[in-house]
Amino acid sequence: MKWNVLMTDTAKQDFREITLNLYEQSVNLDTAVSFVTALQEQSLALESYPERGAVPKDYVLKALGYRYLVYKHYLTFYLMDDSEHKVYLHTFFNEKQDYFHYMRKRI
């Protein structure tokens, strides 16, 4: 059974910011679009196997049911709704940020 993968408004905003930042850094729209397309494809692959993400070490995030994916230098945090077969992408951000503090501000 396929799961429905949905982006929260926060995740959509993060995604836009990543795209803009990559474009500003590379000054090449194709490079930015290629990267975010791959990041999005990885996230959408959760529709067939949502349990593949790692469980965070942080006990609060773990207790809340968060999982995360790593793509190059970016993390994608998400939650699964087993009863409705939905995956909610909550946030995307650079791994150089401290995810414990970053996520705790957002939950």
C-alpha positions as CSV (number, residue, x, y, z in Angstrom):
1,M,0.0,0.0,0.0
2,K,1.3,3.4,-0.9
3,W,1.4,6.2,1.7
4,N,0.4,9.7,1.0
5,V,3.4,12.1,1.5
6,L,2.4,15.6,2.5
7,M,4.5,18.7,3.2
8,T,3.6,21.0,6.1
9,D,3.7,24.8,5.5
10,T,6.9,24.9,7.4
11,A,8.5,22.3,5.2
12,K,7.3,24.2,2.1
13,Q,8.9,27.3,3.4
14,D,12.2,25.5,4.3
15,F,12.2,24.0,0.8
16,R,11.9,27.4,-0.8
17,E,14.6,28.8,1.4
18,I,17.0,25.9,0.5
19,T,16.3,26.5,-3.2
20,L,17.0,30.2,-2.9
21,N,20.1,29.7,-0.8
22,L,21.5,27.2,-3.2
23,Y,20.8,29.4,-6.1
24,E,22.5,32.4,-4.4
25,Q,25.6,30.2,-3.6
26,S,25.9,28.6,-7.0
27,V,24.5,31.4,-9.1
28,N,23.2,28.5,-11.3
29,L,19.5,27.8,-11.3
30,D,20.0,24.3,-12.9
31,T,22.2,23.3,-10.0
32,A,19.8,24.5,-7.4
33,V,16.8,22.9,-9.1
34,S,18.7,19.6,-9.6
35,F,19.5,19.4,-5.9
36,V,16.1,20.2,-4.6
37,T,14.5,17.9,-7.1
38,A,16.6,15.0,-5.7
39,L,15.8,16.1,-2.2
40,Q,12.1,16.1,-3.0
41,E,12.4,12.7,-4.8
42,Q,14.0,11.1,-1.7
43,S,11.2,12.5,0.5
44,L,8.5,11.2,-1.9
45,A,10.1,7.8,-1.9
46,L,8.6,7.5,1.7
47,E,5.3,6.6,0.0
48,S,6.5,3.1,-0.5
49,Y,8.6,2.6,2.7
50,P,8.1,5.3,5.3
51,E,9.9,3.4,8.1
52,R,13.2,3.8,6.3
53,G,14.1,7.0,8.1
54,A,16.3,7.0,11.1
55,V,15.0,7.5,14.6
56,P,16.5,10.6,16.3
57,K,18.6,10.2,19.4
58,D,16.8,13.1,21.2
59,Y,14.3,11.5,23.5
60,V,11.7,14.1,23.0
61,L,11.7,13.8,19.2
62,K,11.8,10.0,19.5
63,A,8.9,10.0,21.9
64,L,6.9,12.2,19.5
65,G,7.5,9.7,16.7
66,Y,9.8,11.7,14.5
67,R,12.0,10.1,11.9
68,Y,14.5,11.7,9.6
69,L,16.2,11.2,6.3
70,V,19.7,12.5,5.3
71,Y,20.4,13.7,1.8
72,K,23.9,15.1,1.3
73,H,24.1,17.8,4.0
74,Y,20.3,18.1,4.6
75,L,18.0,16.5,7.0
76,T,14.2,15.9,6.5
77,F,12.2,15.4,9.6
78,Y,8.8,13.7,9.3
79,L,6.0,12.0,11.2
80,M,3.9,9.0,10.1
81,D,0.2,8.6,10.6
82,D,-0.3,4.8,10.5
83,S,-4.1,4.9,10.7
84,E,-4.4,7.1,7.6
85,H,-1.2,5.9,5.8
86,K,0.1,9.5,5.6
87,V,3.6,10.9,6.0
88,Y,3.9,14.5,7.1
89,L,7.2,16.2,6.1
90,H,7.8,18.7,8.9
91,T,11.0,20.4,8.1
92,F,14.1,20.4,5.9
93,F,17.4,22.0,7.0
94,N,21.2,21.8,6.8
95,E,22.9,19.3,9.0
96,K,25.3,22.0,10.1
97,Q,22.5,23.3,12.3
98,D,22.1,21.7,15.7
99,Y,19.0,19.6,15.1
100,F,18.2,19.2,18.8
101,H,17.8,22.9,19.2
102,Y,16.3,23.5,15.8
103,M,13.6,20.9,16.1
104,R,12.7,21.7,19.7
105,K,12.0,25.3,18.6
106,R,9.6,24.0,16.0
107,I,7.6,21.5,18.1
